């Protein structure tokens, strides 16, 4: 058992159309730990992340986030999801009528109905600046590049100080240098706040930056050892 476990999964199973996608998965992630999940296309990586986020309903097993059991129909779980989970989707998932700053603030506001955009706007703009999107907070999503949207998605995931950040191919829209910078900031910001990070990625360079690597194959998670430096003759 890990100390300060933020995510605990027991015997998780998910099927689609009667076909098993995930079977009997166990997983624990500690506070401030970063975990990369890789695997072939169609192996169920995004399905697993969706189940952790409460967006995909498992047919068996248990998921606990920050000590609260996931119960999709329960109001308590909905509140926990908004407060404890930050998400970076493959697609930007921004509301087109809102500004970048408003989009970044929205999940945090929904998690605490007593707040307003103004309560988070300064912190949101500071995060955008740290992520290289300074001065663009007043623009609409259609007025910035795909790469800038992905950086804003990182800011949105971090802003509410969640217990766990779930990232699905978070650097897919960025070139190699920008991806390294954005991911470094994501992991650094998470460490600062003590948040766990679970990243789904096909990029070995991204996975190598994480504390722990797991391979999803045949519906199961398998630990992957970090590569060791070659011994000199």
Secondary structure as the mmCIF struct_conf table of DSSP 4:
data_model
#
loop_
_struct_conf.conf_type_id
_struct_conf.id
_struct_conf.beg_label_comp_id
_struct_conf.beg_label_asym_id
_struct_conf.beg_label_seq_id
_struct_conf.end_label_comp_id
_struct_conf.end_label_asym_id
_struct_conf.end_label_seq_id
TURN_TY1_P TURN_TY1_P1 UNK A 3 UNK A 4
STRN STRN1 UNK A 5 UNK A 16
TURN_TY1_P TURN_TY1_P2 UNK A 17 UNK A 18
STRN STRN2 UNK A 19 UNK A 30
TURN_TY1_P TURN_TY1_P3 UNK A 31 UNK A 32
STRN STRN3 UNK A 34 UNK A 38
TURN_TY1_P TURN_TY1_P4 UNK A 41 UNK A 42
BEND BEND1 UNK A 43 UNK A 44
HELX_RH_AL_P HELX_RH_AL_P1 UNK A 45 UNK A 53
TURN_TY1_P TURN_TY1_P5 UNK A 54 UNK A 54
BEND BEND2 UNK A 55 UNK A 56
BEND BEND3 UNK A 59 UNK A 59
STRN STRN4 UNK A 60 UNK A 65
TURN_TY1_P TURN_TY1_P6 UNK A 66 UNK A 67
STRN STRN5 UNK A 68 UNK A 69
TURN_TY1_P TURN_TY1_P7 UNK A 72 UNK A 73
HELX_RH_AL_P HELX_RH_AL_P2 UNK A 75 UNK A 84
STRN STRN6 UNK A 85 UNK A 88
BEND BEND4 UNK A 90 UNK A 91
TURN_TY1_P TURN_TY1_P8 UNK A 96 UNK A 97
BEND BEND5 UNK A 98 UNK A 98
STRN STRN7 UNK A 99 UNK A 99
HELX_RH_AL_P HELX_RH_AL_P3 UNK A 100 UNK A 111
TURN_TY1_P TURN_TY1_P9 UNK A 113 UNK A 114
HELX_RH_AL_P HELX_RH_AL_P4 UNK A 117 UNK A 130
TURN_TY1_P TURN_TY1_P10 UNK A 131 UNK A 132
TURN_TY1_P TURN_TY1_P11 UNK A 134 UNK A 135
TURN_TY1_P TURN_TY1_P12 UNK A 137 UNK A 138
BEND BEND6 UNK A 139 UNK A 139
STRN STRN8 UNK A 140 UNK A 140
HELX_RH_3T_P HELX_RH_3T_P1 UNK A 141 UNK A 143
BEND BEND7 UNK A 144 UNK A 144
HELX_RH_AL_P HELX_RH_AL_P5 UNK A 146 UNK A 159
TURN_TY1_P TURN_TY1_P13 UNK A 160 UNK A 160
BEND BEND8 UNK A 163 UNK A 163
STRN STRN9 UNK A 164 UNK A 168
BEND BEND9 UNK A 169 UNK A 169
TURN_TY1_P TURN_TY1_P14 UNK A 170 UNK A 173
BEND BEND10 UNK A 174 UNK A 174
HELX_RH_AL_P HELX_RH_AL_P6 UNK A 176 UNK A 193
TURN_TY1_P TURN_TY1_P15 UNK A 194 UNK A 194
STRN STRN10 UNK A 196 UNK A 200
BEND BEND11 UNK A 202 UNK A 202
HELX_RH_AL_P HELX_RH_AL_P7 UNK A 204 UNK A 207
TURN_TY1_P TURN_TY1_P16 UNK A 208 UNK A 209
BEND BEND12 UNK A 210 UNK A 211
STRN STRN11 UNK A 212 UNK A 217
TURN_TY1_P TURN_TY1_P17 UNK A 218 UNK A 219
STRN STRN12 UNK A 220 UNK A 224
HELX_LH_PP_P HELX_LH_PP_P1 UNK A 225 UNK A 232
#
